[in-house]
Amino acid sequence: MVSVDSEEVWSQYVEANKEARAYRNKVVHNWESINIIYSKDYATGAGARTGVECVQEPQDTPVVEEAPEVPQKRQRTGDAILCMMGKMKMSFDDVLKTTEQLPIPKVTPPTEILAALKKVPDLEDSDMLRAYGKLIVNESLFEALMALPEELRKPWLLTFG
């Protein structure tokens, strides 16, 4: 609702601005919040002016206001992921461009593993199968077995139980 000092002021205003007549009794929700946001009455720094000062100021004078420092926009998660994917692709492409061949990992054939287990004296079939199952999937375990002295191989294999 528009508040005025008197009905006479309102009447004069309506004569000059015919389309304003409908706003005399119209309620504007959140007027205080709108006024705080858009009015210069609440500024306290350099260049602060009251509403009256704004109206009295000639319109042809440009108003130069300093832009507040705005923090840099935070990168969205999707953008960050796309950026990382681009970097990963570039590093992957660099790897593909290398001319050095990668070493082929050593894989001991299962027949060699079985032959080594059969050489262990007094190893029961169930213990041999359990050890075989572990050694065929882990090359370093087979290398460890072969590095042991022959008298320690059976006790070590029985620890797999």
C-alpha positions in Angstrom: 0.0 0.0 0.0 1.3 3.4 -0.9 1.7 5.7 2.1 1.5 9.5 1.5 1.4 12.5 3.8 -2.1 13.5 2.7 -4.9 12.7 0.3 -4.1 16.0 -1.5 -0.5 14.8 -2.3 -1.9 11.5 -3.6 -4.5 13.3 -5.8 -1.8 15.5 -7.3 0.4 12.5 -8.0 -2.4 10.6 -9.7 -3.2 13.6 -11.9 0.4 13.5 -13.1 0.6 9.7 -13.3 -2.8 8.3 -14.3 -1.7 4.6 -14.2 -0.6 4.9 -10.5 -4.3 5.1 -9.3 -4.5 1.3 -8.9 -1.6 1.2 -6.5 -3.2 3.3 -3.7 -4.6 0.4 -1.8 -2.5 -2.4 -3.3 -0.3 -4.3 -0.8 3.2 -5.0 -1.9 4.4 -8.2 -0.1 7.9 -8.0 1.4 8.1 -4.2 0.8 10.7 -3.8 3.6 13.0 -6.4 2.1 12.6 -4.9 -1.4 13.3 -1.5 0.0 16.5 -2.7 1.7 17.7 -4.4 -1.5 17.0 -1.7 -4.0 17.1 1.5 -2.0 20.2 3.6 -1.5 19.0 4.8 1.9 20.9 2.0 3.6 24.3 2.5 2.1 27.0 3.7 4.5 30.2 3.8 2.5 31.6 6.3 0.0 28.9 7.5 -2.4 26.0 6.7 -0.1 22.9 8.8 -0.7 19.4 9.1 0.7 16.4 8.7 -1.5 15.8 12.5 -1.5 19.4 13.0 -2.6 18.9 10.6 -5.5 15.8 12.4 -6.7 17.5 15.9 -6.5 20.6 14.8 -8.4 20.5 15.7 -12.1 20.0 12.7 -14.3 22.7 13.5 -16.8 25.5 13.1 -14.3 26.9 9.7 -14.6 27.3 7.8 -11.4 30.6 6.0 -11.1 30.4 3.2 -8.5 33.3 0.9 -7.7 32.5 -2.7 -8.3 32.9 -4.7 -5.2 35.5 -7.5 -5.3 33.7 -10.6 -6.2 35.3 -13.9 -5.2 36.3 -16.1 -8.1 33.4 -18.4 -9.2 33.8 -21.9 -7.7 34.1 -24.6 -10.3 31.2 -27.0 -10.5 31.8 -30.6 -9.7 31.0 -31.7 -13.3 33.4 -29.1 -14.7 36.2 -30.3 -12.4 35.6 -33.9 -13.4 35.7 -33.0 -17.1 38.9 -31.1 -16.5 40.5 -34.0 -14.8 39.4 -36.4 -17.5 41.0 -34.1 -20.1 44.3 -34.2 -18.1 44.0 -38.0 -17.8 43.5 -38.4 -21.5 46.5 -36.2 -22.3 48.7 -38.2 -19.9 47.4 -41.4 -21.3 48.1 -40.2 -24.9 51.7 -39.3 -23.7 52.1 -42.9 -22.4 51.0 -44.3 -25.7 53.5 -42.2 -27.6 56.5 -43.6 -25.8 58.7 -45.9 -27.9 60.0 -48.0 -25.0 58.5 -51.4 -24.7 57.1 -52.4 -21.3 58.6 -55.5 -19.8 56.4 -58.5 -20.0 55.7 -59.9 -16.5 57.1 -63.3 -15.8 54.4 -66.0 -15.6 55.5 -69.4 -14.4 53.5 -72.1 -16.2 51.2 -74.2 -13.9 53.0 -77.4 -15.0 56.3 -76.0 -13.6 54.6 -75.1 -10.3 53.1 -78.6 -10.0 56.5 -80.2 -10.8 58.1 -78.2 -8.0 55.5 -79.2 -5.5 55.9 -82.9 -6.4 59.6 -82.6 -5.5 58.7 -81.6 -1.9 59.1 -84.9 0.1 56.1 -86.3 2.1 53.6 -83.5 1.0 50.1 -84.9 1.2 47.8 -84.5 -1.9 45.4 -82.1 0.0 48.3 -79.9 1.1 49.7 -80.0 -2.4 46.4 -78.9 -3.9 46.0 -76.1 -1.4 49.5 -74.8 -2.1 49.1 -75.2 -5.8 45.9 -73.0 -5.7 47.8 -70.2 -3.9 51.0 -70.4 -6.1 49.3 -70.3 -9.5 47.7 -66.9 -8.7 50.6 -65.3 -7.0 54.0 -65.3 -8.8 55.9 -63.9 -5.9 54.8 -66.8 -3.6 56.2 -69.3 -6.1 59.4 -67.3 -6.3 59.6 -67.3 -2.4 59.1 -71.1 -2.4 61.9 -71.6 -4.8 64.2 -69.3 -2.8 63.8 -71.5 0.3 66.1 -74.3 1.1 64.5 -77.7 0.3 64.1 -78.7 4.0 62.0 -75.5 4.7 59.7 -75.8 1.8 57.2 -78.3 3.3 56.8 -76.4 6.6 56.3 -73.2 4.7 53.7 -74.7 2.4 51.8 -76.1 5.3 51.4 -72.5 6.7 48.9 -71.9 3.8 46.4 -74.2 5.6 
